[in-house]
Amino acid sequence: MKIYINGDYFEKEDAKISVYDHGLLYGDGVFEGIRAYNGKIFKLREHVERLYESAKAIHLRVPIPLEQMEKDIRATLKVNQLANAYIRVIITRGVGNLGLNPFTCGTPQVIIINDLISLYPEDLYEKGLEIVTVATRRNLSESLSPRVKSLNYLNNILAKIEGLNAGCEEAIMLNSYGMVAECTGDNIFIVKNGEVLTPASSMGILEGVTRNVVIEIARRLGYKVKETTLTRHDLFVADECFLTGTAAEVIPVIKIDGRPVSDGKPGKITRKLIKEFRTLAGL
């Protein structure tokens, strides 16, 4: 597998960055995860625009124009001869001095990785996922905007560890007010009385590209969608529940904190949305 670094390609074992890169030293950088299906990159412009917005928000200058970034992402996929792939695009602050000052860094680094990914076992897309609420709260939005997809994922990782220790592949994170925010790597939705509900951006969530696609699909199918405030109680009494994410796509949830969601099987609306999403993605 070839890795793109600053316009050049390296074999996986030879793809290296400096130990003085602030992306490594301090998690100072941004990234995007993107999917390619049957040779077509899904929602490329939306992902790249979010990447550049994340960089701008942390005062990080991406060293190539947005249009060139899109070309390089496509070229890397072609070099690796992959039709179906997970694409990770990373912008690090670059090499600098020890210390937090980002202005000691030189040119930011652009890294593009292609690989295969299967976040959850295939049978869970049919049977559904069990998830738990964890004690680790989502970062305060006032401290670090969740709309910045930064390289520092320790908040999510700590929550992920709690979920795995509880025997679950994914976990629910609450915000500082105890409201449902999102999962460690996915956005969360419920269905109640035929309405599709998901935490609003003001709850401290990353507005996922897949989340937005599913909202559009649901509205096109005639379902009422609300971006709102959700409590754990709302999750416990939901008729259906599902998660969305670039790697996860759309996956049903059938148990939350040991409580079955409705009859403990993926719901009708969830199955419909999974089918429509896969059709849109060309699966």
Protein Blocks (a to p, Z undefined) as FASTA:
>chain_A
ZZdeehiacdfklgccdfkbmklmnopacddddddeehiaghklmmmmmmmmmmmmnopa
cfbdfklmmmmmmmmmmmnopabdcddddddebjcdedjblklpccdddddddddddfba
fklmmnopaddddfbdcddfkloccklccfblklmmmmmmmmmmnopabdcdddfkopaf
bdfkbccdddeehiacdddfklopacdfklmmmmmmmmmnopacddddddfklmmmpmbd
cdddfklopaddfbeghiaghjopacfklmmmmmmmmmmnoZZ
